[in-house]
Amino acid sequence: MSLSQVDIVAVDEGAAFWDDRSALLAGLRENPPRIPAHFGYDARGSDLFELITELPDYYLTRVEYGLLQRNAGEIADLIGGGPIAEMGSGSAKKTRLLLAACVERRATRYLPIDVSREMLEASGRDLTAQLPGLRVRGLWGRYEAGLAWLRDSVPEPLTVSFLGSNFGNMPLEERDKLLSEIVGTLRPGDGFLVSVDLLKPARVLESAYNDPAGRSAFTPFRLNHLDHLNRRFGGNFDARNFSTRAHFDSVTGTVDARVYANEDHFVALHELDLELNLRRGDSLNVGLSHKFRREQFVADVTARGLELRAQWTDEEWQYGIFLFTRSSGRREAADEI
């Protein structure tokens, strides 16, 4: 592979993951109905999310970027020379700080996992153009499929990264299952680099997860979930009939983002043979973002057999990046992919 080439591997049977109806049907039958998170990140949704990161009250991207700016060199030294896989890589805007520090020290392979092929191709081209010595192989598919590919295809030392606080963006049961998948992918000495948003006042969180006056970023991103289902499953959601709002649930410690019906109406998803009878005020969940207590988060991860190696936190905004490793020793290096 040339240094400028971006290779894309369909780890989830091409675009078939968009047509996996089991998770979607299960979510839509919950109370309230829920659209699984990955349906928000088609090509248009990925672009819309980039607008969210530019909102003044959306501190997460800004704070994590600052943490990586200050600590990328130390992180690069700690994770060593193996490939870096990233789950939900998106534009890799923040990750490039870490990759730049790695490339300064050694040739580096980056294995981003994302459901948007377009985003993988665009970010891969940008990264390889800016960082000579970086090679990119994009893994196109869902997290679980990407992890399965890593287990089968990367026998050398590995770091799995999960940045952007994306680890909290799923229900508890799914988060626990995914953590088990991640731990099962790591071999002795491998690393798990993860960022999480920590608990803070509701007013701060609700300002961060809603559009400020005069700006519209969360609204089109959330309504795109409905448009995506229309395109994919023959639905007749009319985004004009919905408004959006996120609120913080202090009991669960989760920001709950929903779209709300503005009037009574039926919605049909013909290819799913499913109808939704929505009354005015009824909602669909289109996003969860759990906020963690630092000590409990570390305890939960280390209970899975990982060790906390280092942590970097922003005390003002209560946001952290954590590096865990699985036991001791390293895997034997193997032929390059």
SULWORA-V221972 format. One record per pair of residues at least 24 apart in sequence whose ideal C-beta (glycine too) atoms are under 7 Angstrom apart, sorted by the first residue. I is the first residue (numbers start at 1). J is the second residue. D is the distance in Angstrom with one decimal. If there is no record, write none. Layout:
# SULWORA-V221972
I&J&D, I&J&D
This chain:
# SULWORA-V221972
1&135&5.9, 3&128&6.5, 3&132&6.2, 3&133&6.8, 3&135&6.5, 4&128&5.2, 4&129&7.0, 6&121&6.1, 6&124&3.4, 6&125&5.7, 6&128&6.2, 6&136&5.1, 6&138&6.6, 7&137&4.6, 8&117&6.3, 8&120&5.8, 8&121&6.4, 8&138&4.5, 8&140&5.5, 9&137&6.2, 9&138&6.9, 9&139&5.6, 9&140&6.6, 9&149&6.9, 10&140&5.0, 10&141&6.7, 11&139&4.8, 11&140&6.4, 11&141&4.2, 11&145&4.4, 11&146&5.4, 11&149&4.3, 12&140&6.8, 12&141&2.6, 12&142&5.5, 12&145&3.9, 17&115&6.6, 17&141&5.6, 17&142&5.3, 18&232&5.7, 21&272&6.1, 25&272&6.3, 25&274&7.0, 28&274&6.5, 32&283&5.0, 32&284&6.2, 32&285&5.7, 33&276&6.6, 33&284&4.7, 34&284&6.9, 34&285&4.1, 35&225&4.9, 35&229&6.9, 35&284&6.1, 35&286&5.3, 37&169&5.6, 37&170&6.1, 37&287&6.6, 38&115&5.0, 38&142&6.0, 39&225&5.7, 39&228&5.4, 39&229&6.7, 40&221&6.8, 40&224&6.6, 40&225&5.0, 40&286&6.5, 41&115&5.3, 41&116&5.7, 42&116&6.5, 42&228&5.3, 43&116&5.5, 43&118&4.4, 44&224&5.7, 45&221&6.3, 45&224&4.8, 45&228&6.8, 46&90&6.2, 46&116&4.5, 46&119&4.6, 48&217&7.0, 48&220&5.4, 48&221&4.1, 48&224&5.9, 49&90&6.9, 49&221&5.7, 50&91&6.0, 51&217&4.1, 52&217&4.6, 52&218&6.0, 52&221&6.0, 55&212&6.5, 55&215&6.2, 55&217&5.6, 56&212&6.5, 57&207&4.4, 57&208&5.0, 57&212&6.0, 58&208&5.2, 59&208&5.9, 59&317&5.4, 60&165&5.6, 60&197&6.0, 60&319&6.8, 61&94&6.8, 63&314&5.0, 63&317&4.6, 63&319&4.7, 64&94&5.5, 64&163&6.7, 64&164&6.9, 64&195&5.6, 64&319&6.4, 65&94&5.1, 66&314&6.9, 67&312&5.2, 67&314&5.9, 67&321&5.5, 68&94&5.5, 68&97&4.2, 68&98&5.9, 69&97&5.9, 71&312&4.7, 72&97&4.8, 72&98&4.9, 72&101&3.9, 73&101&4.9, 75&193&7.0, 75&323&6.7, 76&101&4.0, 76&102&4.6, 76&105&5.8, 78&309&6.4, 78&310&5.9, 78&323&6.0, 79&159&4.5, 79&191&5.0, 79&193&6.7, 80&157&6.1, 81&106&5.1, 82&156&5.4, 82&157&3.5, 82&158&5.2, 82&159&6.4, 83&109&4.0, 83&111&5.6, 83&154&6.1, 83&158&5.9, 84&108&6.8, 84&110&5.5, 84&111&6.9, 84&159&5.0, 84&161&6.0, 85&111&4.1, 85&113&6.5, 85&150&5.6, 85&158&6.5, 85&160&5.0, 85&161&6.8, 86&112&4.9, 86&113&6.5, 86&161&4.6, 86&163&6.6, 87&113&5.0, 87&143&5.2, 87&146&6.6, 87&160&6.9, 87&162&4.7, 87&166&6.9, 88&113&6.9, 88&114&6.3, 88&164&6.6, 88&166&4.5, 89&113&6.4, 89&114&5.0, 89&123&6.7, 90&114&6.4, 90&119&6.0, 90&164&7.0, 91&119&6.5, 91&123&5.2, 92&123&4.5, 92&127&6.2, 94&163&6.1, 95&163&6.1, 96&127&5.9, 99&127&6.5, 99&131&5.9, 99&134&5.9, 100&131&5.8, 103&131&4.9, 103&133&4.7, 103&134&5.3, 107&133&4.8, 108&133&6.7, 108&134&5.4, 109&135&5.0, 110&134&6.1, 110&136&5.0, 111&137&5.5, 111&139&5.9, 112&136&7.0, 112&138&5.4, 112&139&6.8, 113&139&4.4, 113&143&6.3, 113&146&3.4, 114&140&7.0, 115&141&6.7, 115&142&6.2, 137&337&6.3, 143&178&6.1, 144&181&5.8, 147&181&5.1, 147&182&6.5, 147&185&4.7, 150&185&5.4, 151&185&5.2, 153&337&6.6, 155&331&6.4, 155&334&4.1, 156&331&5.8, 156&333&4.7, 156&334&4.7, 157&189&6.1, 157&190&6.2, 157&330&5.1, 157&331&5.1, 158&190&4.9, 159&190&6.8, 159&191&4.0, 159&193&5.8, 160&185&6.3, 160&186&6.7, 160&192&5.4, 161&193&4.2, 162&194&4.5, 163&195&4.9, 164&195&6.6, 165&195&5.4, 165&196&5.6, 165&197&4.4, 167&194&5.4, 167&196&5.8, 168&196&6.0, 168&197&6.4, 168&289&5.4, 168&290&3.7, 168&291&6.9, 168&292&6.7, 169&287&6.9, 169&288&6.0, 169&289&5.6, 170&288&6.3, 171&288&6.3, 179&304&6.3, 183&304&4.7, 183&305&6.3, 183&306&6.6, 186&326&4.3, 187&326&6.7, 187&331&5.0, 188&326&5.8, 188&327&4.6, 188&328&6.3, 188&329&4.4, 189&325&6.3, 189&326&6.7, 189&328&6.4, 189&329&4.9, 189&330&4.1, 189&331&6.5, 190&325&6.9, 190&326&5.3, 191&323&6.0, 191&324&6.9, 191&325&5.3, 192&306&6.2, 192&324&4.4, 193&321&7.0, 193&323&5.2, 194&322&5.5, 195&320&6.7, 195&321&4.6, 196&292&4.8, 196&297&5.8, 196&320&6.0, 197&291&5.4, 197&319&5.5, 198&291&6.3, 198&292&5.6, 198&294&5.6, 198&318&3.9, 198&319&6.2, 198&320&6.1, 199&253&6.1, 199&291&4.7, 199&292&6.9, 199&293&5.8, 199&318&6.8, 200&291&7.0, 200&318&5.1, 202&248&4.3, 202&250&6.4, 205&248&4.6, 205&255&5.4, 205&291&6.8, 206&246&6.5, 206&247&6.2, 206&248&5.5, 209&246&3.9, 209&255&5.0, 209&257&6.3, 209&289&6.9, 210&245&6.5, 210&246&5.5, 218&244&6.4, 219&244&5.1, 222&257&6.2, 222&259&5.5, 222&286&4.8, 222&287&6.9, 223&259&6.5, 225&286&4.6, 226&259&6.7, 229&269&6.3, 233&269&4.7, 233&271&4.4, 233&272&5.2, 234&269&6.6, 234&270&3.8, 234&271&4.5, 235&267&6.6, 235&268&6.8, 235&269&4.4, 236&267&6.2, 236&268&5.6, 237&267&5.5, 241&265&6.3, 253&290&6.0, 253&291&5.1, 254&288&5.5, 254&289&6.6, 254&290&4.8, 254&291&7.0, 255&289&4.2, 256&285&6.4, 256&288&6.2, 257&286&5.6, 257&287&3.5, 258&283&4.0, 258&284&6.3, 258&285&5.4, 258&286&6.5, 259&283&6.5, 259&284&5.4, 259&286&5.7, 294&320&6.3, 298&322&7.0
